[in-house]
Amino acid sequence: MPFKTHFDIPDHLIYINTPGNGLMPRSHYHWRSEREASFFAPEGNLRDLQPQFIQHVRQDIAACFGTDSKRVYCTPNFSFGFNVLLEGLPKNSRFLIIEGDYPSLNYPIISRGFAYQTVEISERIEEDLWHKIETDAPDVLAISMVQYISGLKIDLSFIKKLKAAFPNLLIIGDGTQFIGTEPFDFDSSGFDAVGTSGYKWLMAGFGNGFIMLSSAMEHTIYQDAKKKQRPQETMWINKTILHTYFEPGHQDTLSHGTLQQSLLFLQRLGLQHVKTHLDSLRAYAYGLFKERQLLLPIAANRDIKSSIINLQINPDLYPKLTEKGVCCFPRGTGIRIGLHLYNDTTDIDRLIHIVDHL
Ligand SMILES: Cc1ncc(COP(=O)(O)O)c(C=O)c1O
C-alpha cells in the first residue's frame, strides 16, 4: 500500500512543508480522539497512569533508535531538552558550532556565555570540522544533523570516525530535521546526545520530543547536583537526578502518546522502506530540479543528501506558490521544500508544472 494512503491530503494541495511541520497519518486522528474521550471520562484511570505511560514511550523511543530507555528523556520539544543539557555541562566547556545553524541550537550556547568557535557551512563541512577539532580541541561539537535552510546532511559515518579519533569530544546532534527519515541507531552513532522535536519528520504534532544521552554524557552533566542529597519524597524515589532536570514535571500523555503512535507507525512501515522511498523520490526530484538549475550547489554537489531541498526560486514568489496549493516555505535565498513518505512522483510532477509556469 503506498504510504500516501495513510494520509488524508486534499487533491488541491502539494504538501511539501515537512521541514516546517509534518502531517499526521489518519490513524493518529482516531487514536487521539479515542484517547481524549477515555482521558476525559471521570471514571477512567488514564490520568493516574501517567508515569507508566511515559515510561512506555521512553521504551518505544529506545527500541526504535537503538538505545537504553534509562538514557532517554521525554521533553516537550528539542529546545527544552537541549537547554537542560547545556545547563548541566561544565561552564568552562568550549564549543564548536556551525555558522548559521538553527537558532535553537546556537543561541542558547552563545547566550549562556560558553566559549565557542564556528565553522562556515560548505560542501567540505566534515573536513573543516575535523581540522578545527584537531587544531583547537573543543570540548563539545553541537550541530544539526540536517541543516534547516540548505538541507545539507552531515555524513553520519564521519561522526563515527570523529568519535573514534577524539573519544573525549562530546558530540551533540540536533535530529529535528532528520529523525524519522531513515533507521538510526543512537548507541553506535558516535553521538553523545541526540535530541529532536516530534512535529516534523516524526509526524507527531506539537508538545513532544525527546533527547537520548550516551553514558559518557550522563556522567559529565550535573556533577554538582549528583553530589547533593537527592529528593527524599517517596513519590520521587524512582526518579534519577537527571530525570529531575530533563523531566522536571508531568508530561502530556496525549502529545507523547502521539509520538509513540508515530514510532509504532514508522516501525510497521519499516524505517528502511521509508528511506528507500525517500531515496528514489529524491533522485527523481533532483533530476528535474537540476535540469532547471534550481538546486543550491552546496547540497547538490554532495553525494549525501537529505529530504530537504532549497529550490532557488525567488522567495517573493511564495504567495503565488501557496495560491496554487504548494505548501512550502521561503528560507534563505529560495523556497524550501521537504519530501516525506506521503509524497510521491505526482507531487514532484505537479510542482514542476507550477514552477515552469510561474
Ligand atoms: C534544525 C532544527 N532544530 C530545531 C528546530 C525546532 O526546535 P523546537 O521545536 O525546539 O523549536 C527546527 C525547526 O525548524 C530545526 O529546523
The ligand as a MOL file (V3000), in Angstrom:
LIG
                    3D

  0  0  0     0  0            999 V3000
M  V30 BEGIN CTAB
M  V30 COUNTS 16 16 0 0 0
M  V30 BEGIN ATOM
M  V30 1 C 17.3680 22.0410 12.9020 0
M  V30 2 C 16.1860 22.4040 13.7380 0
M  V30 3 N 16.2350 22.2140 15.0670 0
M  V30 4 C 15.2020 22.5090 15.8630 0
M  V30 5 C 14.0440 23.0270 15.3460 0
M  V30 6 C 12.8870 23.3710 16.2020 0
M  V30 7 O 13.1390 23.2240 17.5360 0
M  V30 8 P 11.9320 23.4790 18.5400 0
M  V30 9 O 10.8290 22.5480 18.1660 0
M  V30 10 O 12.5140 23.1790 19.8600 0
M  V30 11 O 11.5070 24.9020 18.3720 0
M  V30 12 C 13.9370 23.2560 13.9770 0
M  V30 13 C 12.7050 23.8330 13.4120 0
M  V30 14 O 12.6330 24.3150 12.3290 0
M  V30 15 C 15.0370 22.9250 13.1660 0
M  V30 16 O 14.9880 23.1190 11.8420 0
M  V30 END ATOM
M  V30 BEGIN BOND
M  V30 1 1 1 2
M  V30 2 1 2 3
M  V30 3 2 2 15
M  V30 4 2 3 4
M  V30 5 1 4 5
M  V30 6 1 5 6
M  V30 7 2 5 12
M  V30 8 1 6 7
M  V30 9 1 7 8
M  V30 10 2 8 9
M  V30 11 1 8 10
M  V30 12 1 8 11
M  V30 13 1 12 13
M  V30 14 1 12 15
M  V30 15 2 13 14
M  V30 16 1 15 16
M  V30 END BOND
M  V30 END CTAB
M  END
